[in-house]
């Protein structure tokens, strides 16, 4: 039984690690997009006057 649990853990840990890496990458991309939208919103009024 112990060896069966050990094999299960060895299989499960890389899957959990991969899911965490993918979730982190998606969160990073979402935060970067939100930051870019916030930046564009801040400077949109200055596009017409030539300041930015």
Secondary structure, 3 states (H helix, E strand, C coil): CHHHHHHHHHHHHHHHHHHHHHHHHHHHHHHHHHHHHHHHHHHHHHCCCCCC
